[in-house]
Amino acid sequence: MAVSLQVIYPVSDGSTFDHAYYADTHMPLVQEHMGPHIDRVLVTKGLAGGPDQPAGFHAVATIVFADREAMGAAMKVSGPVMADVANFTNIQPQVLIGEVIA
């Protein structure tokens, strides 16, 4: 059963997020270290929270793995990816691990 790892970067007072660094440097780092275990990745940049509402999130990254074993293998080699977070944001990201149902 496929599983997903979502990394969620909420907007808060004083939060910063460098989208260019994230796309051009961080995501290639994810691919370099975790890529062999990943089925697919979707990154969404927050634009709005509804009509005339600011976005509640800077970004959400959804990483899909074939199964829990693949995700576990990816997490074992994710050290350089985790260490890079401070280079593009001052946010402590939220994480959701889930079963892909659709």
Buried (B, 14 or more C-beta within 10 A) or exposed (E): EBBBBBBBBBBEEEEEBBBEBBBEEBBEBBEEBBEEBBBEBEBBBBEEEEEEEEBEBBBBBBBBBBEEEBBEBBBEBBEEBEEBBEEBBEBEBEEEEEEEEE
